[in-house]
Amino acid sequence: MPSELIELALNQPGPTGSVPVLLTLADQLLAMIGKYVPDSASRRAPAVRSHVAEWRALLRVDPGPGGLAAVADQVAADCDALLDQVRVERADREAELTDLMRLLREVVNTLRGDGKKFEAELNRSTSAMESMVEIQDIRELKRHLSREIVSLKQAVARREETDTKHCELLSSRVEALQQSLKAARAEAATDSLTSLPNRGAFDVALREWIANAARTSAAFTVAMVDLDDFKQVNDKHGHQVGDRVLVAAGQILATSVEGGDMVARWGGDEFALLLQSGSTAKTRERLTDALGRISPSYEYDVDGERRFVSFSFSGGVTTWAEGDTPEAIIKRTDKALYAAKRAGKRRIESRSRSFLHALVS
């Protein structure tokens, strides 16, 4: 009796017309990718993370077989590229560790070999001196002793010369490894697209600024900037143009601050700023000036065809107050940013800590 084929209806709607089970599973997997891809894992990680939200939004509206296949192809391509880059970087890290272990092994073997050679020379000289006790002629004894003294001095000089060379070699190798480590740390703290510090670097800096402000009572301002309707830019012009818009926005913000201030890519289309000025009004003025320096449109070329893209941003600003934690100051800045969005976008709003909160904190 032939067995009956049974279809696993993972891609069929539920009894109440709910989202297909397979799409729900894909959405959950994408959420995990966006959550667990670290900034330092790969230079493509920020780009993958910024696209995850868009992919999830497309899956929630059930784009149909054709649209779903296109989304799946894009997801697979970006994830494959990410994994390839992670493999390359992991191989680079293993190579660095291998170099370090090889260097340590060379040093140990060299010191062990030189030590044995030096010890052998000392033992030979000691034996020669012991035999001098039997020499009765003072002049002969002096000649033997002089030769051994010269031999010992030469052995010590050779050892010192060898040690100096080994120290110089070791110093140069260690310095090279330190420079490599420094470069790796700098890369891990830098957003690969905009070349600005990334969120991890910003979080570290914010904690340091708060600690310094608590010691010195020198207030500073924090700002969050979010591009307006950035999804529409990506949908209309494509992700490559969207990436160029992010780079342009980062450059405009970076030229709006002073030395010692910090502009970082917070994630996606959002930027975070730390400014040494304790004046909220001054920071609002700077960001408003930055808005004014954005061109009404930017030209780009696609297969010889001229096209134009425009963008703007909204921002929220707050000033550090005594007792603020990183979480509290970011939350307050976010509220100011949301207020700017609700007020019509392309504007900068500010928030200060409430009087009641200051009393109970």
Phi, psi and omega in degrees: 000121182294142180282146181278133177287131180244124180271129173276106189279055179290333182259014179259147178298153177286179184297337182253018181075025182286173179297134179308147183300319182295321178293322177297318178297317179297320179297318179293321178294320177296321178299320179294321179299312180297329184280322191256359174280110182282157180301325185274357185290325183193155177291342178269352184302314180300321180294318179298316181296322182290334180273342185302315181299322180291319178299316181296321179297319179295321181292327183293333180267006178053080186292358181088169185304313181295311179295323179295321179296321179295316178297316181298319178298317181294317178299313182297318181296314181293320180292322176297317179297320178298314181295320177300317181293322178298319178298317179297314182293324178294321177296321178297317180297318179296323178295320178297316179295322178297318177299318180296315180294322179296319179298314180297321180294320178297318181297313181298313181296321180294313180297320180294317180294314179296322180296318179294319180295316180295320179296322179296319179295320178295318180297318178297318180293322179296318178296319180296321180291324179297323181288341180293339181302331183278349180283126182268328183284120182299317182296318177295321178298317179296320179296315178298316181296319178299316180298318181292323177297315177299317180297318179295316179300319179295319179296317179296318180297317178297320179296317179296319179297316179297315179299319180298315179297317179296321180295319178296316178297315180298318181298316180293320179293318179295319179298319178297318178294321178296319178296320178296317178295319178299317179295321179295319178294319179297320179294321180293336181262007185243136174286125187291333183280308187265348185065015173271163171304148180267185185297321179301316179294322179295317181300318178296314181296320180299317178298320180293319180295320180295317179298318179294319179296324179295328179281320189254348184063022177270107184289157175216168180246151176237138180228143173240131182236132182230130180293141182279129175052044184293330178300324179294325176298313179296317182295321185276322188248346181096160185292329179297316176293321177302320178296320179295326177296318178299318178297315180298317179298318178298320179294319179297316179294320182296329179274002180260358182245170181258170178301135183097340175281171183223133172239127182229153172273113183289325181148144180060237180253027183242140179237152179234143183230143170241125183235135183292337178295134178270008183263114176298320181297319180294319179294319176300320180296318179298313182292326176295320176298321178297320176301319181293339181272357176283127180294148177303329177201153178240136184267142172215167188240135175230108180052044178083357180262128179283131176227164185225142177228144177231157179203165175209177176216163174241155183217155175233140186228142172213163180249140177300137175235150183305130181096353180295139170258164176304318182296317183294318184288325176292319179298319180292322178293321178298320179298320178295321179296316179297324177297321177295321178295315181294332183278003175121001178070178182050049181203166180239128178241162180228157176219141175242162181292136184293153180299319180295318179296323179294327180289321186267352182272000000 
